[in-house]
């Protein structure tokens, strides 16, 4: 598109139209479950940079099969059926950015925001999905990777958070010698969900049925925070001769990303030795 020195080297645009239907309903003419119209743009910039921008227009129909275990808690303990709004209309936007593959560094950003469905309660939500990643190679032996993912759902009715998930992850790899390799991974998965209610409709508490017992129970707020650490030692002096030794630990804590009250819940060790005999 541009010359060799132009800031914008190329621009690609596309329009994607698709939908989803349940096969058994096609023959009876029921409406589409999902309708999507996506406008996508990709920009290649000078120096190897790449950016993207998209606008997403979508419509999702209520699928009762996904909510067959949902009910509402009515007055005096009555259990009422859960009936979602027929459609939720979405408008989302996406921006991306990828750096060139520098000799020592590379990175990327993915950011999506807008109005989407809150599947927890089948109601409109303001969402943010983001992924930030970076690779650093300070020398020929060491490689470091850091990544952070975010998924956030806020009710459009009052702005309260119905669900959020945060996942920071770090990986380090070190090639000690031709035969010896070390790897370390640390990942934190922090999840929090609010007490569910029939948002934008009756505002009654949502009950969820246990398929094993058939009993309904309120979907109360909870927080689940898991920190996992993995370490690997690899020794491969010759083809066919291998020693792998690893350790894995899972920890939890009541408050996410605090690192103050971590409690070990699971430990694992493994060892693999292989030797090739030549006759």
C-alpha positions as CSV (number, residue, x, y, z in Angstrom):
1,X,0.0,0.0,0.0
2,X,2.7,2.5,1.0
3,X,6.3,2.9,-0.1
4,X,9.2,1.3,1.6
5,X,9.5,4.2,4.1
6,X,5.7,4.7,4.6
7,X,4.3,4.4,8.1
8,X,1.4,2.3,6.8
9,X,2.7,-0.6,4.7
10,X,-0.7,-2.3,4.2
11,X,-4.3,-2.3,5.3
12,X,-6.6,-5.3,5.1
13,X,-10.3,-5.0,5.8
14,X,-13.0,-7.7,5.9
15,X,-16.6,-8.2,6.8
16,X,-17.7,-11.5,8.5
17,X,-21.3,-12.5,8.7
18,X,-22.2,-15.8,10.4
19,X,-24.8,-17.4,12.7
20,X,-25.5,-20.4,14.8
21,X,-28.6,-22.6,14.9
22,X,-29.4,-25.8,16.6
23,X,-29.7,-28.5,13.9
24,X,-32.8,-30.1,15.2
25,X,-34.6,-26.8,15.1
26,X,-33.7,-25.8,11.6
27,X,-36.5,-28.0,10.1
28,X,-39.2,-26.3,12.2
29,X,-38.0,-22.8,11.3
30,X,-37.0,-21.5,14.7
31,X,-34.8,-18.4,14.8
32,X,-31.0,-18.3,14.9
33,X,-29.4,-18.6,18.3
34,X,-26.5,-16.3,17.3
35,X,-26.2,-13.6,14.7
36,X,-22.8,-12.0,14.2
37,X,-21.6,-9.1,11.9
38,X,-17.9,-8.3,12.4
39,X,-16.0,-5.5,10.7
40,X,-12.2,-6.3,10.9
41,X,-9.2,-4.3,10.0
42,X,-5.5,-5.2,10.1
43,X,-2.7,-2.6,9.6
44,X,0.9,-3.5,8.9
45,X,3.2,-0.7,9.9
46,X,6.8,0.1,9.1
47,X,9.4,-1.8,11.1
48,X,7.2,-5.0,11.5
49,X,4.6,-3.5,13.8
50,X,1.0,-4.8,13.3
51,X,-2.2,-3.4,14.6
52,X,-5.9,-4.4,14.4
53,X,-9.3,-2.8,15.0
54,X,-12.7,-4.5,14.9
55,X,-16.3,-3.6,15.5
56,X,-18.6,-6.5,16.4
57,X,-22.4,-6.4,16.1
58,X,-24.1,-9.4,17.5
59,X,-27.4,-10.8,18.7
60,X,-27.8,-13.8,21.0
61,X,-31.1,-15.6,21.5
62,X,-32.1,-17.2,24.8
63,X,-31.3,-20.9,24.8
64,X,-33.4,-22.7,27.4
65,X,-31.3,-25.8,27.3
66,X,-28.3,-23.9,28.8
67,X,-30.5,-22.8,31.7
68,X,-32.5,-25.9,32.3
69,X,-31.1,-26.1,35.9
70,X,-31.9,-22.5,36.7
71,X,-34.9,-21.4,38.7
72,X,-36.0,-18.3,40.8
73,X,-36.7,-18.1,44.5
74,X,-40.1,-16.6,44.9
75,X,-42.0,-15.5,47.9
76,X,-42.5,-18.0,50.8
77,X,-39.8,-20.3,49.3
78,X,-41.7,-20.9,46.0
79,X,-39.6,-22.1,43.1
80,X,-40.4,-20.2,39.9
81,X,-39.2,-20.9,36.4
82,X,-36.3,-19.0,35.0
83,X,-37.3,-17.3,31.7
84,X,-34.7,-15.1,30.1
85,X,-35.1,-12.2,27.7
86,X,-35.6,-13.5,24.2
87,X,-32.6,-11.6,22.8
88,X,-29.5,-9.8,24.0
89,X,-28.0,-7.4,21.5
90,X,-24.2,-6.7,21.7
91,X,-21.8,-4.1,20.4
92,X,-18.2,-4.7,21.1
93,X,-14.9,-3.3,19.9
94,X,-11.4,-4.8,19.6
95,X,-7.9,-3.4,19.3
96,X,-4.7,-5.4,19.0
97,X,-1.1,-4.5,18.8
98,X,1.9,-6.7,18.0
99,X,5.5,-5.6,18.2
100,X,8.2,-6.7,15.7
101,X,10.3,-9.7,16.7
102,X,13.2,-7.7,18.1
103,X,16.4,-9.5,18.9
104,X,15.7,-9.5,22.6
105,X,12.1,-8.5,23.0
106,X,8.6,-8.9,21.6
107,X,5.1,-8.2,22.9
108,X,1.4,-8.1,22.1
109,X,-1.8,-6.5,23.4
110,X,-5.4,-7.7,22.9
111,X,-8.2,-5.6,24.3
112,X,-12.0,-6.1,23.8
113,X,-14.7,-4.0,25.4
114,X,-18.3,-3.1,25.0
115,X,-21.8,-4.4,25.6
116,X,-22.2,-8.1,25.6
117,X,-24.1,-10.9,27.3
118,X,-23.8,-11.7,31.0
119,X,-24.1,-15.5,30.7
120,X,-24.2,-15.9,34.5
121,X,-27.6,-14.3,34.7
122,X,-28.6,-13.9,31.0
123,X,-28.7,-10.2,31.0
124,X,-26.8,-7.3,29.3
125,X,-23.3,-6.6,30.6
126,X,-20.4,-4.3,30.1
127,X,-17.4,-6.5,29.5
128,X,-13.6,-6.2,29.2
129,X,-11.4,-9.1,27.8
130,X,-7.7,-8.3,27.7
131,X,-4.5,-10.2,27.2
132,X,-1.1,-8.6,27.6
133,X,2.0,-10.6,26.7
134,X,5.8,-9.9,26.6
135,X,8.8,-12.1,25.7
136,X,12.3,-11.1,26.8
137,X,15.5,-12.9,25.7
138,X,18.4,-11.1,27.6
139,X,20.9,-13.6,26.2
140,X,21.1,-16.9,24.3
141,X,20.5,-19.0,27.3
142,X,17.6,-17.3,29.2
143,X,14.1,-16.7,28.0
144,X,11.4,-15.0,30.0
145,X,7.7,-14.7,29.2
146,X,5.1,-12.8,31.1
147,X,1.3,-12.7,30.4
148,X,-1.7,-11.2,32.0
149,X,-5.3,-12.1,31.2
150,X,-8.5,-10.3,32.4
151,X,-12.1,-11.2,31.9
152,X,-14.6,-8.8,33.6
153,X,-18.4,-8.7,33.5
154,X,-20.3,-5.7,35.0
155,X,-24.1,-5.5,35.1
156,X,-25.4,-2.7,32.9
157,X,-28.3,-2.2,35.2
158,X,-26.3,-0.9,38.2
159,X,-22.6,-1.3,37.2
160,X,-21.9,-4.0,39.8
161,X,-19.4,-6.8,39.0
162,X,-21.1,-10.1,38.4
163,X,-17.9,-12.0,37.5
164,X,-14.2,-11.3,37.1
165,X,-11.2,-13.5,36.4
166,X,-7.5,-12.5,36.5
167,X,-4.7,-14.7,35.3
168,X,-1.1,-13.5,35.6
169,X,1.5,-16.0,34.4
170,X,5.3,-16.0,34.3
171,X,7.6,-18.6,32.5
172,X,11.4,-18.7,32.7
173,X,13.5,-21.1,30.7
174,X,17.3,-21.5,31.0
175,X,19.6,-23.6,28.8
176,X,22.4,-24.3,31.3
177,X,24.4,-26.3,28.7
178,X,23.6,-28.3,25.6
179,X,22.4,-31.2,27.8
180,X,20.8,-29.4,30.8
181,X,17.6,-27.4,30.6
182,X,15.6,-25.7,33.4
183,X,12.0,-24.4,33.3
184,X,9.9,-22.6,35.9
185,X,6.3,-21.6,35.5
186,X,4.1,-19.6,38.0
187,X,0.5,-19.0,37.3
188,X,-2.2,-17.4,39.4
189,X,-5.9,-17.9,38.6
190,X,-8.1,-15.5,40.6
191,X,-11.9,-15.9,40.1
192,X,-14.7,-14.0,41.8
193,X,-18.5,-14.2,41.2
194,X,-21.3,-12.3,42.8
195,X,-24.5,-13.7,44.1
196,X,-26.7,-14.3,41.0
197,X,-30.1,-12.7,40.6
198,X,-32.7,-12.3,37.8
199,X,-31.0,-9.1,36.6
200,X,-33.2,-6.5,34.7
201,X,-36.3,-8.7,35.1
202,X,-37.8,-9.8,38.5
203,X,-34.5,-9.3,40.5
204,X,-35.3,-12.5,42.4
205,X,-32.4,-14.7,43.6
206,X,-31.3,-17.3,41.1
207,X,-31.4,-21.0,42.2
208,X,-29.4,-23.7,40.5
209,X,-30.4,-27.4,40.6
210,X,-27.9,-30.1,41.5
211,X,-28.4,-32.8,38.8
212,X,-27.2,-35.5,41.3
213,X,-29.9,-34.7,43.9
214,X,-32.4,-32.7,42.0
215,X,-32.4,-30.0,44.8
216,X,-32.2,-26.3,44.2
217,X,-29.8,-24.0,46.1
218,X,-29.1,-20.3,45.9
219,X,-26.1,-19.3,43.7
220,X,-24.2,-17.4,46.3
221,X,-21.1,-15.2,45.9
222,X,-17.8,-17.0,46.0
223,X,-14.1,-16.4,45.4
224,X,-11.6,-19.0,44.1
225,X,-7.9,-18.2,44.1
226,X,-5.4,-20.8,42.9
227,X,-1.6,-20.3,42.6
228,X,0.3,-23.0,40.7
229,X,4.1,-23.4,40.5
230,X,5.8,-25.9,38.2
231,X,9.5,-26.6,37.9
232,X,11.3,-28.9,35.5
233,X,14.9,-30.2,35.2
234,X,15.9,-31.9,32.0
235,X,19.1,-33.7,31.2
236,X,19.7,-35.2,27.7
237,X,23.4,-35.9,27.3
238,X,23.0,-38.1,24.2
239,X,20.1,-39.1,22.0
240,X,18.0,-41.8,23.8
241,X,19.4,-40.9,27.3
242,X,16.9,-38.7,29.1
243,X,16.3,-37.6,32.7
244,X,13.3,-35.5,33.5
245,X,12.6,-34.4,37.1
246,X,9.7,-32.1,38.0
247,X,7.8,-30.6,40.9
248,X,4.3,-29.0,41.0
249,X,2.6,-27.3,43.8
250,X,-0.9,-25.8,44.0
251,X,-1.8,-23.2,46.7
252,X,-4.9,-21.2,47.5
253,X,-5.8,-18.2,49.6
254,X,-9.1,-16.4,50.5
255,X,-8.3,-13.1,48.8
256,X,-7.0,-13.0,45.3
257,X,-3.4,-11.8,44.4
258,X,-2.5,-11.0,48.0
259,X,0.2,-13.7,48.5
260,X,-0.2,-13.3,52.3
261,X,-2.2,-16.3,53.3
262,X,-1.3,-18.9,50.7
263,X,-2.0,-22.5,51.8
264,X,-0.6,-25.5,50.0
265,X,-3.4,-27.8,48.8
266,X,-1.5,-30.2,46.5
267,X,2.0,-31.3,45.7
268,X,3.3,-33.5,42.9
269,X,6.6,-35.0,41.9
270,X,7.6,-36.9,38.8
271,X,10.8,-38.6,37.5
272,X,11.5,-40.1,34.1
273,X,14.7,-41.9,33.2
274,X,15.3,-43.3,29.8
275,X,18.5,-45.0,28.4
276,X,19.0,-46.3,24.9
277,X,21.1,-49.5,24.8
278,X,23.1,-50.0,21.6
279,X,24.0,-53.6,20.6
